[in-house]
């Protein structure tokens, strides 16, 4: 079973707080990875929505409807 992206993001945020490292580098790396994953997740969701809208427009056009 695959863990959801939201769960991974939450886990990375928690780990970035809980990791014990002398210089904080591990904490910063995990925190940044979590933030980048969250940003990518949001971008992908937006692109999927835009793609769905374009596919709907294309389907409408292919069936004689108006051009977008």
CNS distance restraints for C-alpha pairs under 8 A (distance, minus, plus):
assign (resid   3 and name CA) (resid   7 and name CA) 6.58 0.50 0.50
assign (resid   3 and name CA) (resid   8 and name CA) 6.86 0.50 0.50
assign (resid   4 and name CA) (resid   8 and name CA) 6.43 0.50 0.50
assign (resid   5 and name CA) (resid   9 and name CA) 6.15 0.50 0.50
assign (resid   5 and name CA) (resid  37 and name CA) 7.97 0.50 0.50
assign (resid   5 and name CA) (resid  41 and name CA) 7.42 0.50 0.50
assign (resid   6 and name CA) (resid  10 and name CA) 6.22 0.50 0.50
assign (resid   6 and name CA) (resid  38 and name CA) 7.84 0.50 0.50
assign (resid   7 and name CA) (resid  11 and name CA) 6.05 0.50 0.50
assign (resid   8 and name CA) (resid  12 and name CA) 6.11 0.50 0.50
assign (resid   8 and name CA) (resid  34 and name CA) 7.76 0.50 0.50
assign (resid   9 and name CA) (resid  13 and name CA) 6.29 0.50 0.50
assign (resid   9 and name CA) (resid  34 and name CA) 5.15 0.50 0.50
assign (resid   9 and name CA) (resid  35 and name CA) 7.49 0.50 0.50
assign (resid   9 and name CA) (resid  37 and name CA) 6.67 0.50 0.50
assign (resid   9 and name CA) (resid  38 and name CA) 6.34 0.50 0.50
assign (resid  10 and name CA) (resid  14 and name CA) 6.28 0.50 0.50
assign (resid  10 and name CA) (resid  34 and name CA) 7.74 0.50 0.50
assign (resid  11 and name CA) (resid  15 and name CA) 6.00 0.50 0.50
assign (resid  12 and name CA) (resid  16 and name CA) 5.98 0.50 0.50
assign (resid  12 and name CA) (resid  30 and name CA) 6.01 0.50 0.50
assign (resid  12 and name CA) (resid  31 and name CA) 6.42 0.50 0.50
assign (resid  12 and name CA) (resid  33 and name CA) 7.53 0.50 0.50
assign (resid  12 and name CA) (resid  34 and name CA) 5.27 0.50 0.50
assign (resid  13 and name CA) (resid  17 and name CA) 6.70 0.50 0.50
assign (resid  13 and name CA) (resid  30 and name CA) 7.41 0.50 0.50
assign (resid  13 and name CA) (resid  31 and name CA) 5.78 0.50 0.50
assign (resid  13 and name CA) (resid  34 and name CA) 6.13 0.50 0.50
assign (resid  14 and name CA) (resid  18 and name CA) 6.30 0.50 0.50
assign (resid  15 and name CA) (resid  19 and name CA) 5.70 0.50 0.50
assign (resid  15 and name CA) (resid  27 and name CA) 7.50 0.50 0.50
assign (resid  15 and name CA) (resid  30 and name CA) 7.14 0.50 0.50
assign (resid  15 and name CA) (resid  31 and name CA) 7.95 0.50 0.50
assign (resid  16 and name CA) (resid  26 and name CA) 7.50 0.50 0.50
assign (resid  16 and name CA) (resid  27 and name CA) 4.43 0.50 0.50
assign (resid  16 and name CA) (resid  28 and name CA) 6.77 0.50 0.50
assign (resid  16 and name CA) (resid  29 and name CA) 7.87 0.50 0.50
assign (resid  16 and name CA) (resid  30 and name CA) 5.33 0.50 0.50
assign (resid  16 and name CA) (resid  31 and name CA) 5.10 0.50 0.50
assign (resid  17 and name CA) (resid  27 and name CA) 6.62 0.50 0.50
assign (resid  18 and name CA) (resid  27 and name CA) 7.96 0.50 0.50
assign (resid  19 and name CA) (resid  26 and name CA) 7.22 0.50 0.50
assign (resid  19 and name CA) (resid  27 and name CA) 6.07 0.50 0.50
assign (resid  20 and name CA) (resid  24 and name CA) 7.75 0.50 0.50
assign (resid  20 and name CA) (resid  27 and name CA) 7.83 0.50 0.50
assign (resid  21 and name CA) (resid  25 and name CA) 7.08 0.50 0.50
assign (resid  21 and name CA) (resid  26 and name CA) 6.38 0.50 0.50
assign (resid  21 and name CA) (resid  27 and name CA) 7.19 0.50 0.50
assign (resid  24 and name CA) (resid  28 and name CA) 6.19 0.50 0.50
assign (resid  25 and name CA) (resid  29 and name CA) 6.07 0.50 0.50
assign (resid  26 and name CA) (resid  30 and name CA) 6.14 0.50 0.50
assign (resid  27 and name CA) (resid  31 and name CA) 6.04 0.50 0.50
assign (resid  28 and name CA) (resid  32 and name CA) 6.01 0.50 0.50
assign (resid  29 and name CA) (resid  33 and name CA) 6.08 0.50 0.50
assign (resid  30 and name CA) (resid  34 and name CA) 6.14 0.50 0.50
assign (resid  31 and name CA) (resid  35 and name CA) 6.28 0.50 0.50
assign (resid  32 and name CA) (resid  36 and name CA) 6.08 0.50 0.50
assign (resid  33 and name CA) (resid  37 and name CA) 6.07 0.50 0.50
assign (resid  34 and name CA) (resid  38 and name CA) 6.18 0.50 0.50
assign (resid  35 and name CA) (resid  39 and name CA) 6.19 0.50 0.50
assign (resid  36 and name CA) (resid  40 and name CA) 6.11 0.50 0.50
assign (resid  37 and name CA) (resid  41 and name CA) 6.00 0.50 0.50
assign (resid  38 and name CA) (resid  42 and name CA) 6.28 0.50 0.50
assign (resid  39 and name CA) (resid  43 and name CA) 6.22 0.50 0.50
assign (resid  40 and name CA) (resid  44 and name CA) 6.01 0.50 0.50
assign (resid  41 and name CA) (resid  45 and name CA) 6.22 0.50 0.50
assign (resid  42 and name CA) (resid  46 and name CA) 6.25 0.50 0.50
assign (resid  43 and name CA) (resid  47 and name CA) 6.15 0.50 0.50
assign (resid  44 and name CA) (resid  48 and name CA) 6.06 0.50 0.50
assign (resid  45 and name CA) (resid  49 and name CA) 6.30 0.50 0.50
assign (resid  46 and name CA) (resid  50 and name CA) 6.26 0.50 0.50
assign (resid  47 and name CA) (resid  51 and name CA) 6.00 0.50 0.50
assign (resid  48 and name CA) (resid  52 and name CA) 6.09 0.50 0.50
assign (resid  49 and name CA) (resid  53 and name CA) 6.30 0.50 0.50
assign (resid  50 and name CA) (resid  54 and name CA) 6.25 0.50 0.50
assign (resid  51 and name CA) (resid  55 and name CA) 6.12 0.50 0.50
assign (resid  52 and name CA) (resid  56 and name CA) 6.20 0.50 0.50
assign (resid  53 and name CA) (resid  57 and name CA) 6.26 0.50 0.50
assign (resid  54 and name CA) (resid  58 and name CA) 6.13 0.50 0.50
assign (resid  55 and name CA) (resid  59 and name CA) 6.07 0.50 0.50
assign (resid  56 and name CA) (resid  60 and name CA) 6.16 0.50 0.50
assign (resid  57 and name CA) (resid  61 and name CA) 6.15 0.50 0.50
assign (resid  57 and name CA) (resid  67 and name CA) 7.38 0.50 0.50
assign (resid  57 and name CA) (resid  68 and name CA) 6.26 0.50 0.50
assign (resid  58 and name CA) (resid  62 and name CA) 6.00 0.50 0.50
assign (resid  59 and name CA) (resid  63 and name CA) 6.28 0.50 0.50
assign (resid  60 and name CA) (resid  64 and name CA) 6.58 0.50 0.50
assign (resid  60 and name CA) (resid  65 and name CA) 4.98 0.50 0.50
assign (resid  60 and name CA) (resid  66 and name CA) 7.09 0.50 0.50
assign (resid  61 and name CA) (resid  65 and name CA) 4.60 0.50 0.50
assign (resid  61 and name CA) (resid  66 and name CA) 5.77 0.50 0.50
assign (resid  61 and name CA) (resid  67 and name CA) 5.75 0.50 0.50
